Amino acid sequence: MSTNPNQNPEQIARDKIDEMLRESGWLVQSKNKVDLSANKGIAVREYQTDVGPADYVLFVDRKPVGIIEAKREDEGHRLTVVEEQSSNYANAKLKYLNNDPLPFVYESTGTITRFTDYRDPKPRGRNVFSFHKPETIAEWLRKDKSLRERLLSIPTLDETGLRPAQIVAINNLEHSFKKNRPKALIQMATGAGKTFTAATFIYRLLKHADAKRVLFLVDTKNLGEQAEQEFMTFQPNDDNRKFTELYNVQRLTSSYIANDSQVCISTIQRLYSILKGEELDESAELENPEENTWLKKQMSKKKAVPVEYTQKVPIEQFDFIVIDECHRSIYNLWKQVLDYFDAFLIGLTATPDKRTFGFFNENVVSQYTYEESVTDGVNVPYDVYTIETEISKNGETVKAGWFVDRRDKLTRKKRWQQEDEDTEYKRNDLDKKVVNPSQIRNIIREYKRALKTTIYPNRLDENGEYEVPKTLVFAKTDSHADDIIKIIREEFDEGNDFCKKVTYKIDEDPKSVLNRFRNSYYPRIAVTVDMIATGTDVKPLEVLLFMRDVKSINYFEQMKGRGTRTINNDSLQLVTKTAKSKTHFVIVDAVGAIKSKKTDSRPLERKQSVPMKDLLGAITMRHQDEDLFLSLANRLIRLEKQITEKEKDKLLEFSSGKNLKQITKELITAYDLDAIDEKAQFEIDKIPVQDQTPALIDEAKQKAQEQLILEASKTFNGELNEYLENLRKQHEQIIDSINIDTITKSEWETTSVDNAQQVVKDFSEYLEANKDEIKALSIFYNQPYNRRNITFKMIKEVMEKLQLEKPLFAPDYVWDAYTQLEDVKSQQPKDELTALVSLIRKVCGIDNELKAFDKTIDENFKNWMFKQNAGQHNRFSPEQVEWLRMIKDHVVSSYHIEIDDLDYTPFDAKGGKGKMHQLFGNKMDDIINELNEVLAA
């Protein structure tokens, strides 16, 4: 909507509010031309009350129901302050009417809108995307209580048939609803029955809280179908009918949401397209949108990104939104879908990461870990069996002069050629650059041998034949999966049915293969690349064979989760006759996946499907887009690791002498807020302080970023792009059939990594459990702004409690555990208490990596001094600097400094409090306070 540049800010806000009201079905009238019969919902501007004119009074069916207090856009930050003013209008008497107080109150700038329903117990304002429809308000008024009041009278849970963890989750969630918490997170181990838990509390919300409609949000079609099955089979305790006989469940396959559906199941990508007014092809729902080509198109259509009000789908369409596997796809673009609806949000996941906790306001209503689920017998534990081969570990060399096959990755077409030069390959090149059939064959052959002798030895059927337990193999790529399948069938002397591929890309319907794998005798072994990561039950699975490594801790946990499900003996024996019971499952690790370092950080790359050629072309044409820069940076980081020294030297000819690391750094820096601020600060410091307006500072930052973007993008040119594009064109794989592999290790794994993980986990849980009891922990967790007040005495208190209650958690022992799990660059501090502070900061998430706190203080001091000395103003004299360093050294050993500390060593020898006052004057207190804050940051 365009606005007249001559309008004042108040009028612009009113025009936006008028437009929003019209979109939501209201008719806007001026106070001089009121006709309350003209529409179901009327919004009257400047309606007179006994405390003055209200900006808008809302009428539904000719009765006053609410008011809107309008403010100009730059007052958005003050909307909570305005609540009293809007409440006064709502409680006032309207001219000509003897009305009761009006329950529905909005404050709006046309950009930000807040809403309070004064019928709620303890009415609390909340941000809403737009205004509710008149029909909705009429419906709310027909019900004698608001939803939030109805939630207070949900009856006690009938616990029959529920597991303890499910009972805790439902009770705590309902308690969270009663407290009017807008978001809640249920963390529940894979296999513990998350969807069943959801069906139970959704049934209770529909029946006892009279919820209008609940959305069950997934990120793949596969998960949506499974959820639909769960609702179809769910039968509540207090009714002998199935859920779907009591309530309408609709799985969305188009943009149509049925009026009479009480549960909608949808992928987040379909919901997004509905809010964009677009139809969505089902193929876009097959994969998690974080890896989805459709998402990439949306991300590149910059104008199409923001969600706008959709009349067909008002903000009040759903009262509750349950987000399944919410660790995955509710961020970035997709977050808007959730921000659009005026609904309670409930997340379900087995593997939350930091983003998940942040998104759900850290309101974790229940945590049920895999370890707890094993203790309770809900899931089964696992053992690890390691197979290692010479070539898997050390790689090999294809020698010049050898005749080998080269195979096209896509067409699988082979050609025979004599090699011109040696090709050395390492473990990471296997099944990408080079395929060594002997390496795959030796792993499979050894797996077959170990199965019979060690892993599951007692599996001979009545004919004396060995029965292979249901096995899922994780492969690197499609072509790797094909190679594995071919070799498995040969080595096990079996036909096509014995081993199948389960992936989105197969010609056979993946669901039918998966169902056979789950319920029938064949296939015994399934090989997957992309499909079975999460939410897919194959309960009879007894072995996971890792032939690909995984760097993401979440993905790894989900892959492990495929094997954890319990199954009753009869069901297991239907598919595996010789199995007595499923007491555990086995991870066969053929690639070191258990020991490899894992991360939960966000991937840099967000446009995976865009060919590198297109990324290079876009940046050369000076497109400015954070995703573009990060995606290209990530490709170049990978490329830098793959190319030879000779190729690196050649590249410098086309890049004005910049190597790939420099080019990559420039790409990332262009959108790094710290780098932009730092560059801008140099310009800002040249401006006299009195002239440094917010507008000038913003302009300096904008210019700084433009310079960084230009610096990064001007490196790219036609020649460099062509060279980079050709460098990465390794379409062919060398088939090394000459180097024969040998097994170097085949044994049960008794690794200390698991133990280290346990120590770190137990230590974290101990801190969490004591965070409210111990003052220092309470500050670290709950009051980050008070970290400056943490004293030596407080840290000593934590240490003493640890020594008394958990002597195992000595800081050096926990530090050693971390070094086994992470790349800890920092040396362990000599001082035990400093090591303890470092560990607490890591566990609380203040520091992303474990680093010595004394080094952090040094670093913070250096940065602070740098900022003080930037430009020419505010420099310190050498004597002042010496005092500042003494203060910093005191904080290193005592974590905090008080004015009174200046009367003791080492300050007393230099003149103490009086000397510092002489040096710094009235700024003395400010400097001490600032250093306490800055150094503990």
N, C-alpha and C positions, 0 to 999 in steps of 0.2 A: 504494500500500500504506500503510495507516494504522499509526502507531506509538503505543505506550502512553506518555503523557507522563511516567509515573513511571519509565520505563526509563532506565538510564544510557546514555551515548553509545556505549560499547563494545557493549552489547546491541542497541541500535538498528542499528549497523553490521552485527552478526552476522545480524540478522533480514533486512536488505536483501540480504546476501550469500547467505543461504539461499534467498531468493526468486529471485535471479539464477541460482543453481545449478539450482534446480528448472526454471526456464524453459529453461535450456540442456540439459535432459535428464539431470541428475544426481539421484541419490537421496541426501538428506542423512541421515546416521545419527549418533547419539551413540556415544561410545566404549564405553558399557556394552551397547549393543544392536547389535553389528555383525553384518551378514549380507551378505557380499560376493557372494553368489549372487542377491541380490534384484533386481539391475539391472545393465546393462552398465557404467554409471558410478556409483561410490559415492563420496560425500564424507564422510569420518569426522571429526567434531569432536573437538578436544583429544586427538589420537592421541599416545601417549607415544613419544618418541625418546630416544636416549642423551644428548641435550642439552636435554631438557625437552619438554613437550607442544607439538606443532605445532597451530596454530589449526584447520587442515583438512588432511587427507591425502587425495589423490585416487587412487582405484583404478579401473582399467579392466580388465574381464575378470579380476577378482580379483587383479590385479597392481598394486603401487603405482607411480604414474607422475608424481605432482607434489604440490606443496603450495600452500596459500594462507595468506599471512600477513595477518591482519585487523587493521585499525586504525580508530579512530573517525574520523568525518567531518572534524573540524577538524585531523586530521593529514595531510590530502591533500597538503599542500605538502612533507611529509617522506617521501613514498613512496620516493624515490630513495635516501634515507639508510637505509631499512629493507632495501634489497636484500641487504646483507651478512648481516643476521639471517635473512632467508628462505633465503638460499643455505646458511647453516649447517644449517638444518633439512633442506634438500634433500640435503645431503651426509651427514646423520646416519644412524645405523642405527635402523630402526623396531623397536619392541618385538615380539618373537616372529618377526622376519623378518631374514634375512641379505641385505638388499637392496643393489643398486648405487645410486649417487647418482641422485636423481630429476630428470629433465630439465626438467619443465614447472613453472615457478614463477610464482605470481601474488602481487601485493600489492594489497590492495583495502580501500577504506573503504565500499564499497557504492555510492558515488557516483563515485569515481575508481578505475579498476582498471589496474594495469600488469602486463605479462607479459614473461617472458624464457624463451626456448627455449635451454637450456644445451647443446643439440647444435649450435647455430650456431657458425660460426667467429667469434671475438670476440663472444660473446653480449652483446646490447644490449637493455635493457628498452624496451618501447614501451607507450603507452596503448592500451587496447582498450575497446570499448563494453561488453562483457560477457565471460563465460567461453566457451571453445570447447566444442563438444559432445564427449561421450565417444567417439562414432563417429569424429569427426575425429581425435582423439588416437590412437585405435586405428589409423587409416589412416596417420597420420604415423609411428607406430612400425613399421608393416609396411615402410615405405621405410627403407632403411638410412641415408639422409642427410636432413637438413632441407632445405627449399626454399632457404634462404640459402646452404647449403653446395653444393647442386646448381648454384646460379647461378655458383659459382666455376669450374665445369668446362665452361661453354658453349664450344664449339669456335670457332675463328677464323671470321669472317664470310667467306663466298664472295661476292666483290664483283661477280660477273658481273651485268650488266644493271642495276646500281645507279648512280645519279648520285653525284658526289663528296659533295654535301651530305647525301644519304641515308646514305652510308657513315659519314660523321662522326657523324651523329645516332645511328645504331644502335650504333656502337662506343662512343661516349661514354655512351649510355644504359646499355648493358650494364656498362660500367665503374662507373657510378653504382649499379647493382643489386649489383655485387660489393662495393661499399663499404657496402651496406645503407642507402643513402639512401632514406627513405620516399617522397619526392616528387621528380619531375624534370620539367623543362619543355623541350619542343622547340619553338623558334620557327622557323618555316619559311615563307618567302614563299608567298602564294597561287600555286598553279600549279606548285609545286616537288615535289608528290607526297607530301603528308603521309599520306594514307590508305594509299598503297602502302608507305610506310615503316613504318606501323603494322602492316600485314598481315605484312610481313617479320619484324619483331621478335616479333610475337605467335606466328607459326609457330615461330620459334626457341625461344621460351619453352615452348611446348607440347611440342615435339619433344625439346629438349636439357635443359630444366630440369624436365621432367615437371610443368609447371604444371597444376593441376586445371581451373581455369575462368578465363577472362578476360572482363571486361565492357568493351564499347565503348560509351561513354556520349555521347549527342548531346543537342541541345536542341530539335530539330524532327524530325517524322516524315520530312520530305523528306531530311534528312541521314542518317537511319537507313537509308532505302531505298538511298541512294547507297552507303553503307558496305557494305550487304549485297551490292550489285552488285560492289563492289570485291573482296570476299572470294570471290564466286562465280567471278570471272575470274582470281583470283590463282593463279599456278602457281609453286611453289618451284623453285629451281635443282636441288635434289638429288632430285627426284621428278617423274615424268612425269604425275602425277595433279594435279587441281585441289585447292585448299585444302579446298573443301566435300566432296570425296570422301574426304579424309583425316580431317577433323574436322567435328563437327556445329556448324553455325552457326545460332543461333536468334534471329530478330528478335522481341522481345516485343510481342505485340498484346493480351495479357491479363495477369493476375497469375501465370500459370503459368510457372515456370522448369523446363525439362526436366532431369532428373537427368543425362542423357547429353549435354547440350550443353556444348561446350568453349569456345565463344565466344557470348556473349549480346550482342545489340545492343539498346539501350533508350534511350528519352528519359529525362532526369532526372526529369521530372514523373511518368512512369509508375512509375519505381522508388520515388519518394517515396510515391505512392499505395499501392504494394504494401506498403511498410513501415508504412503507416497502416491496412492491412487493407481498403482501398477499391478498387473497380474504377474504371477511368478511361475516359471516353469519348474516342475517337480525335481528336475535334475539339480537345481540349485540347493535342494534340501538334502542331498545325499551325504555331503561332507560337512563337518564342522566349519562354520563360516570363516573362522580364522584362516582356513586354507582354501577358501572358496573363490572361484573366478568371478562369480557374480558380485561378491563383495568388492573385489578389486575394481570392477567397472564402476560401482557406486562411489568408491573412494576417489576415483579419478574424475567423476562428474561433480566437481566442487559445488555447483549450484544446486545439485539435487540432494545434497547431504542432509540439510536440516529437515526435521519432521515438522509438518504444519498441521493445524487443526483439521480434522476430517469429520464432516458431519455424520457420515455413516457409522463412524466409530467414535463416539464421544469419550471424553476423559473418564467418565464414570462407568464405562462399559463393563469393567471388572472390579469387584470389591477386593479380591485377593489375586495375587499372581505368584504361582509356585514356579521357581526357576530350577529345573533339573540340571545337574552337572554344572552348577553356576560358577565353577572355577574357570570356565572356558571362554565364553563368547559374549559377555555382557558389558564389555568395556568399549572404549573408542566410539565408533559409529553406533553400535547397538544400544549403548546406554540410553540414548534418546528415546528408544521404544519404551523403556521402563519409566523414564522421567515423564513421559506423556500421560500415563494413566494415574488417576487419583486412587491408588490401591495400596493395600499392605503388600510388602514383598517378602517372600519366604524362599531362601536359598537352600538347595540340597546338594551336598557334595561329600565325597570321601576324601578329596585331596585339595583343600583350600590353599591358596597362596596369600601373600601379603595383600594383593589387590582385593582378594575376596573379602578378607577381614575388614579392610578399609571401606569397601562398598557397602557392607552390611552394618556400618557404624559399630563394628566390634561387638555387636549384640549376638554372641554365640549362645543359643539357648540350650544346645546340648552337643557334647563332643563324645563320640564313641569311636575309639581308635581300633585299628586292626588288631593290636595286641590284646585289647580288652575283649574284642569279639572272639579271639581265639580262646582266651581264658574262659569265656562264657559258653564255648562250644558252638557259637554261631558260625564261625568260620574255622577252617583248618589251617594249621601252621605249615611252613614249607622247609625243606632242606635244599641245600645247594650242592650240585655235583658239577665239578669242573672238568671240561675236556679242553686240552690245549695241544696245538700241533706246531711243529717247527715253523712252517710257513705262516700260519696265523699270527705267530708272535714276531717273527723276524723278517718276513717277506722273502723275496728271492730275486733273481735276475734272469731275464730272457736275453740270451747272448746274441751278438751280431753273428750273422751267418746261419742261424737256425732257421728252418722252415716252420712257420707256425700259421695257424688260422687267425684271421682278423674278422670280427663279427660286428655287423652294424647293430647298434643298440636297439633301434626301433624295428627294423625289418627282420632282424635276426639272420640276414643274408651273410654267408661266410665267403671270404676269399683267402686264398693261400698265398703267402709271400715269404720271401727270404728277408730277414731283418738286417737293416744297414748298420744299426748301432745297438749297443747294450741298452736294455730297458730295465732299470732297477725298480722294484715295487715293494712298498711297505704294507703293513697290515691294513692301513686306511685306504690303500689303492685297490684292495681285493674286491672283486665283484663290481668294481667301477671301471678303473683303467684296465685291469687285468683280471681274467677269470682263470683260476687254477682248479680244474675239475678234481684233481687229486686231493686238494685241501678240503673241498666239500665232501668228497667220497670218504676220506679218512674220518671226518667228524661223524658222518652218518654211520659208517661201519662200526666205529667205536661206540656210538650211542646204542646200536643194536646189540653189541657184545655186552656193554655195561648193564643194559636193561635186564638181560637174562641172568647175569651173574651177580649184580650188585644192587641195581636200583629197585626193580620189582622182580626178584628171582622166582617167586612161587606162582608163576602164571601159566602152567602147562594145562591144556584142556584134556578131555578124556581120550583124545587121540595122540596125546603126547606132543601136540603142536604148541609152540609158544604164542600166547595171545598178547599182542602189543597194546599197552594202555592208551587211552585217547590222548593224543599229543598235539599240541599247537606249536607250530614253528613260526618265529618272527623273522622275516627276511628283509633285506635292505631295499630291494627294488623289484619290480615285476620280472625283469629278466633273471634276477637272482632267484626269485621264487620258482621260476620255470626250471632253472638248473637243479635246484634242490629237489623238486618233485621228480624229475627224471631219474636222479641218482637214488632217491629213496625207493622208488618202484623197483629199480634194478637190485639194490643192495638187500631189500627185504623179499626179493623174488615174488613180487605181487603185481596185480594188474592196476588198471586206471582207477577203479573204485577205492582202492586201498588208501590212496593219497590224493587230495584235491586242493585246489587253490580257492581261498575265500577272500575275495577282494572286490571292490566296486567295479573293477574293470573287466571282470570275466564275462564271457558270453553267456554261460549258464546263469540262471537266476541265483544270485548269491544267497538269497533267503532260503531257497530250497536246499542248497548245499549245506548251509548253516544248520537248518532243521535236521537234515540227515545226520550231520556230525553230532548234533545234540541228542537225537532220539533213536538213531538206527545203529546197526553194527558197523556199517561202512559209511564214510571213510574212517579209518583208524587214526590217520594223521592229516591235519589240515595245515596249510601254509598260508600265512597272511602277511600283507604289507601294511595295509592302511585301515582295515575294517574293524578288527576286534580290539579296540583300545578301551572302550568304556560302554557300560550299560548292556553288554551282550552276555546273557547267561549261557554257559555251557557247563552245567554242573558235573557231568561225569569226567571232566578234564582231570588228568592226573599228572601230566608233564607239560611244562613250558620249555621249549628249546630255543634259546636265544642265539640267533645267528646274525643279529644286528645289535649294535650298541645303541643306547638311548641317553641323550644328554639332559633331557628334561625330567626332573624328579617327579612331576605330576604324571607325565605320560608313563614313566617307568612304574609308578605305583598302580596306575590303571592296568597296565599290561600284567603285572603280578596279580592284580585283582581277578583276572580271568580264571585263575586256578583255585581261588580261596573258597569257592562255594561248597557248602556241605550238601550231601545228597543221601537219602535213605538207602539202605542196603539193597532193597528190592529194585528200586529204580536204577541203581548203579549196575546191578547184575543183568538188567534187561539189555544193556549195551556192552557190558564187559563181564562175561559169565564167570571168569575165574577170580574176579575181585571180591574179596570178602566184605570190606568196608572202606570208606574213604577217610582215613585218619589224618592224612597229610597230602601235600602234593610236592612235586620235585621240580626245581628249576635246574635245567641242564644249561650251564653257561659255557658257550663255546667261543665267546668273544670278550670275556672280561667285563661283561655288563654290570655285574654286581659291584665290582670294585671301582669302576670308572667314575670320575667326578660328575656330579649332577648339579644342575642349577635350576632355580625357579624364576630366573629373571625373564623379562619380556624379550621375545626375539626382536632383533633390530629390523629384520626384513618384514614388510607388511604387504608387498605386492609380488608375491612369489611367482605368480603365473606370467607376469609380464616378461617377455624375452629381454635379455640384456641389451640387445640392439635397440629396442624401443626406449629403454631407460636412458641409454647414451644419447639417442636422438633427441629426446625431450630435454635433457639437460643442456645439450648443445644449442637448442633453440631458446635457451634461457627460461625454461619453465621453472617457477619457484614453488616448490611443494615439499613439505617436510618428509612425506612418505617417499617421494621420488629420491630425495637425497639419502635417506636412511637405507632404502632398498639397494641403491647403487653402491653405497658404502659397504653394505654387507656382502654383496657379490664380489667386490674388489678385495675385501678381507679374505674371502675364501680363495680367490684367484691367486692372491699373493702367496698363500701357503702351497699352492700347487705348481707354480712355474719355476723354471730353472734359473740359475744365476745369469746365464747367457741371455735368457729372455728378459730378465729384469734390466740388464744393461741396455738392451736394444730399446726397451720401452722409454728410457730417459731421452732418446733422440726425438720422440714425438710429444713429450710432456713438459717441455721447457726445463728439463733437468729434475723434475719432481719424481720421487719414487712412489710406489703404490701406497705405502704407509702414510706419506705426507698428503697425497691426494685424498685418501680416506679420511684422515684427520680433518682436513678442510671441509669435507662434505658434512661430517658430524658436527663440527664446530659452528657451522652456519646456522644451526637451529638449537645450539646449546645456550640456554638462558644465561648461565654464568659467564660464558665467553662473551656474549653480547653485552652484558652488563659491564664486564671488565673493560672492553673496548670503548664503550660509551663513556665510562667514568673518566677516561683520559680527556675526552672533549668537554665533559661537564665541569671538570676541575679548572678548565681555562676560563669559565664564566664566573664573574663575581657572585659570591654566595647570595647576595640580595636579589640577583636576577635569575636565580635557578628556580623557575616555575615548573610545576608538574608537566605543563605542555612542552617546555623546552627539553626537559629530561626525557619525555616520551619520544620527542623528535630525534634526540641524540641516539636513543636506543634503536629507533627505526633505521636511522642512517647507518649505525654500526652494523646492524644485521644485513642491510643491503650491500654494504662493502664486503662482509664475510661471504655472502651468497655469490657476489660477483667474483670474488677471489677464487672460490671453489669451482664455479662453473666455467670460468674462462680458460681453465686448463684443458678442457675438452674441445677437440677439433676433429675434423673428418679423418685425418691420418691416425690419430691416437685411437679414435673409436674403432676404426677398421682393424687396427692391430690388436686391441683388447678383445674384439669380437672373435677374431681368428684364433687368438691364444686359447680361448676356452672351448673351441670346437673339437672336443674329443668324442666324436660320435662312435668311434670304433673301440672295441675292446680286444685286447690281445688274449687269445686262448692259449694259456701256457699248459700244454699237455706233456711237457718234457720233464719239468722239475717235479719229482715225486715227493709227496709229503710224508711225514712220520708223526706219530703221536708222541708227545713229550710228557703229557700229564693227563691222568684220568683218575679222579679221586673225589671223595666227599670234601667239601670246603669247610674248614673250621677257621674262618677268618676273624681277625680282630676288629674288622670294620663294623660288623654288627654290634659288637660290644661297645665300640666307640660311639656309635649312634645311640645306643641305649643310655650311655653316660650323659651325652649331650641332652637327650630328651628328658631324662630324669632330672637333670640339673635345671633345665628350662621350666619343667613342671613344678619343681620345688620353689623356684623364684616366683612363679605365677601364683602358687598357692599361698605364699607368704607376703604377697605384695601389699596387702592392706594392714598387715600386722607390723611390719618392719618399716620404719619411717623412710629410710633411704630408698627402699624398693618402691614404696608408695609414690615417692617423687619421680623416680625413674619411669614408672609405668603411667602414672595418672597426671602428673603435674610437670610437664617438660619445662615450663617457664621457671620452675623453682630449682632446677638443677644447680644453679649458682649457689644455693643455700646448703648443699650437701657438705657435711663436715667430716673430718677425720674420724671423729667419735661415732658418727652414724655408720660409716663403712666398717669400723671396728665391730660395731654391734652386729652387722650382717655376718662378719667373719666368725665371731664368737658363736653365733647361733648355728652356723654351718658346722663348726668344729664339734659342737655339742651334739647336734642331731644327725648330721650327715658327714661324718669324717671322710667318706669316700670322695666328697666334692671339694677336696683341696684344690685351690685354683690351678696349680701346676698339672694336676692329673686331668682336670677338665680341659685345660689348654692343649695338652697332648692329644686328647680325644679329638678336639677340633682339627688339629694338624693332620690327623689321619683322614678326615672327611673333606677338608677344604684346603685350598692353596693359601695357607696363612703366611703372608709375606713378612709380617712383623715379628721381631724377636720377642720372646716372652720377657716381660719386665722382671727385674731381679726382685723388686718389692712385691710380696704376696698380695698386699692390699691393692696395689695398682693393677696387678693382674686380675684381681676380683672385679674391680671397677670396669676394666676392659671387657670382661666376660659378661657382666650385667648389661653393659651398653649394647653388646652384640645380641644378647637374648631379647632385650626389649625392642630391638629394631632401630636403635639410635644410630648404630654403625652397621653398615651392610656387610662389612667383613670384619673379622677379628683383628684388631690392631691395638698395640700398647697405648694405654691412655696417656702416659707421659709424652709419647711421640705426638699424640693428638693435640695435647696442650701446646707443645712446641710449634706445631704446624698452625694452630689457631692463632698463637701469638704472632708468628711471622706474618700471617695474612692480615692480622689487625694492624700491625706496624706498617705494613705495605699500604694499607688504606689510609692510615694517618698521614703517611708521608707522600701520598699521591699528590702531584702538583706541588705548589710551594707553601700552601698554608698549613698551619697546625703542626709544623715540625717540632720535634723535641730536641732539647740540648743534650750533649753527651751525658751530662750528669743525670738529667731526667731519664734518659734511656737506661742508664745503669740501675736506677731505682725501679723502673718498670721491669727490668730483667729479674731483679731480686724478688719482686712481687710474683712474677711468673714462676720462679724456682720454688717459692713458698707454696704456691698452688699445686705444683707438681708433687710435693711431698705431703701437703695437707688438704688438697682438693678445694680449699676455700680460704679467703683472707678477710679478717675483720680489722677495723681501724686499730683496735687495742693490740693486735699482733705486732704493730709497728714499735711497740715498747720493748719487744724481745729480740733475740738473735734472729737474723744478722742485722736487723734494722737499727737496734739501739746503738751499735758501734758507729753507725753512720749519722747519728743525730735523731733517730726515732721519728715520732709523730710530728714534732716541731719542724724538723728538717724537711719532711715531705710537704708540710703545709707551706713552708717557705718556697719550695720548688714549684709546687702546683697551685698554690693559692686556693681559691674557692672551688676549683675543679677537682680537688683531692678526693672528696667523697664520690663524685661522679666517676672518676677514673677507676677507683676501687670497685664500685658497683659494676661498671662496664666490663672490667677485666674478669670479675667473678662470672659474669654472664657469658662473655665471649669465649673464655678459655674452657668452660664446661660444655660448650655447644656440641 
